[in-house]
Amino acid sequence: LLADITRYLAGYPVSVSPANWWYRSRKLISRHKLGVRLTALAIAALWIGGIFGAWHWREAQETQALADQRFAEVRNMINTLVNELPHTIASQPGSTPLRVQLMDEGIEKLDSLVNSQTDNPELIRELAIAYARVARLQGYPASVNLGDPEKAVKTYEKSIALQHSILGYFQNDVDFAVELARNYSALSLIHYAVFRNSDLAHEYIDKCQEKLTPFIPSGDPGVLGWLVNSYTLEAKWDSHDGNNERAIESNREAHELFKSQSSNSPYLKSYFGQRGHMRIHEEWAEIESSIGNLEKALSHEKKRLDIVLEHLQDDQGTVQLYGPERISGDAYHAYAKRLAAVGRFEEAEKAYQTSIKLWETVQQRFPYDASPQYFLVSIYSDFAEFNRLIALSLQADSAVNVRIEQACEAYASSLKLINKVRIDPRNIPQRNTWSLRPAEISNRFEELCAAN
């Protein structure tokens, strides 16, 4: 009895009570009231926390799903507005004002998305790519464009600003480096080819090379392709500016980078590799010609043409530059000029005619786009000048008349295109193939008609 009393006072079960689990549990709880209360509070807190955690997780999932949906909608909208619609209507009569309107609306949409202060790096990257695509359509001189390089420069600068804002997220991303380098390269081309600003052209091409050089060990075709392209562009600018030593150095860097790749390199087998090889010979031809080595220039031009005909007739990239006829037409045009320079007139005439035929195919495919007209004006006027100079060197009247008639025909074709697209000389790509301005073409045409 004394033991039971002692146990009862201490809160333990006594022998006279039933020894069931409920009785023993009540005694245990009475002995540890504070601990039991704290345990109960902890369990309740965990339970409530679990409920709130699940709710927040579900809310985060829904938010992420909405963000992903918005991202997809933005991507589809950009693709439709920037890529699909302009190319779909490009071949339609009178579509240029509508294409300009589409590009302006595209810029407004992109600006509004940027101003919404999105913090999604992937979305910002997509917006930067979209800006670059709009800029290319607005006034990139080496492809289909609307002849507005001033707008193109501003749009490219917006793209670059966005890319710099997320540089930390994609510091080691090879594709991102190529995207940024392409923008720098495009600005370099516009500033030199359209605005003749050599300093800015070199500044941007240096930035392009600076961005790509750390990724050379990756062997990525895009990196190597755009790096070789940047060196050849730099050689072109220097050659046009009369700085042949720097032009030789830049083109040699391109050549050394090309040769440093192994024979089974993905770059050498890619479209980028063959196009780079072609550009290297193109610039060697330009450099050799500028220092009077006309035969060497012709040899390099022939190698360029061979590369084009052997490797660059598929649709890997050439379709964005009006199709394979564009790149072949360019190569034949340059080859014709080199042949004429060394007195191989019959071969030059055939090369000119082939180039004209190829570019006329492009012009027929894009009858309401200005850029193919620019190139055709260049080729027509060069062919006309070729015939005029031959006519001046001939003695027989019949032969002279034939040449003058061909020259008049070519000049007339140039003037017809000029009147059709109302060429503004500021927007004409300042290429090595462009030799006469509209006023000069008109004057030459009138002189020949009077002489004939």
PyMOL commands that set and color helices and strands:
alter all, ss='L'
color gray80, all
select helices_A, chain A and resi 2-10+21-31+33-89+96-115+121-139+149-165+174-193+198-218+221-240+244-259+266-269+271-290+294-311+318-321+324-341+345-365+370-393+397-421+425-427+438-451
alter helices_A, ss='H'
color red, helices_A
deselect
rebuild
show_as cartoon
